[in-house]
């Protein structure tokens, strides 16, 4: 009797499991009344399976393409800094704590990069400059100790340059914003004259094609959307730029909003003043460039020719006195001609560029 009861319990559990399995949703071939209906059902099922597989493949391909797109968009320097940071995260974080004010410089330069990642990029750049300086010293036939010192100085110079690079970018952005101010102010004034609000006018400028100025106005709009008031967003913009021209514009806008006045007319007048100031600076710049251009031609054409003539003359005198060969080794001569004189030309071009009106 007990054996029979155990057998019945086993059959009951087996039936429950069978019911549970058969209740799961599975694809089945619908039972048709004819072979044609069954073949049609098979074709529909096959089509459904192929569509499902195609959708999954497309989704996987989209994910791969998106990942590759993000990887390609990131520059080589960013990827190199990330790799270096992942290998030497501890020392980089320790060095980051010693550098003060870097996060604020990155914010003003609108460089959307973490502080640790930028410090890693600083170290990598300094290493490349050190290796390049060391190789140049070897080519100039310096001894190993001197070449090592030159490489060390190259490392220090590269590191200090990268530390100041955000400030350079910030000054460049300020210059671009100041150049675009007359056009931006006319844009805002025309919208205000048409009855558009000041906030909507700022949004319009952020979506326009004014380069860095549009980016900065986009930051203003973003600050307003994240909870800052209109006055606070403009004050952040003034602090970020630290420019006399930008400060004048911000103060005039805030004063007109607070005490009333025709803001469109005020902005038109300021745009004309900025345009006149820029024209005067442009005239002075042209006069300076005329003088520097003569120096550039002398340094890039006359000086290399005179240097080669002097080397050949010294070599001929040395040969007449019993010596032989050039007065300078061919590698040192090639290094000076290929690097020293072009570097002087680059310095002159940088001087011309820096004297450009802002």
WOJO-V210075 format. One record per run of one state. SS is the DSSP state (helix for helix, strand for strand, loop for the rest). FROM is the first residue (numbers start at 1). TO is the last residue. If there is no record, write none. Layout:
ss=SS from=FROM to=TO
ss=SS from=FROM to=TO
This chain:
ss=loop from=1 to=1
ss=helix from=2 to=22
ss=loop from=23 to=34
ss=helix from=35 to=73
ss=loop from=74 to=75
ss=helix from=76 to=87
ss=loop from=88 to=88
ss=helix from=89 to=98
ss=loop from=99 to=101
ss=helix from=102 to=108
ss=loop from=109 to=114
ss=helix from=115 to=139
ss=loop from=140 to=143
ss=helix from=144 to=193
ss=loop from=194 to=197
ss=helix from=198 to=207
ss=loop from=208 to=211
ss=helix from=212 to=225
ss=loop from=226 to=229
ss=helix from=230 to=241
ss=loop from=242 to=243
ss=helix from=244 to=259
ss=loop from=260 to=262
ss=helix from=263 to=320
ss=loop from=321 to=329
ss=helix from=330 to=354
ss=loop from=355 to=358
